[in-house]
Amino acid sequence: MNRRELKQYIRQHPSDEAAIQELFVERQNPDASWYPSPCDSQEAKAETERALRHKIAEAQN
């Protein structure tokens, strides 16, 4: 079954966990481009933490 057929099958059988696993885990493209995380630097991590703390504070008010 090719990728297109597998996607169509999953649309028709959305509770088939094995098929979903096959599509999203087993059939990863070996030629896919990998990009570094933008949160590798300490500054980026601190910025993310500040943003999350701000969102949490807003949600609590």
Secondary structure by P-SEA (a helix, b strand, c coil): ccaaaaaaaaaacccaaaaaaaaccccccccbbbbccccccaaaaaaaaaaaaaaaaaaac
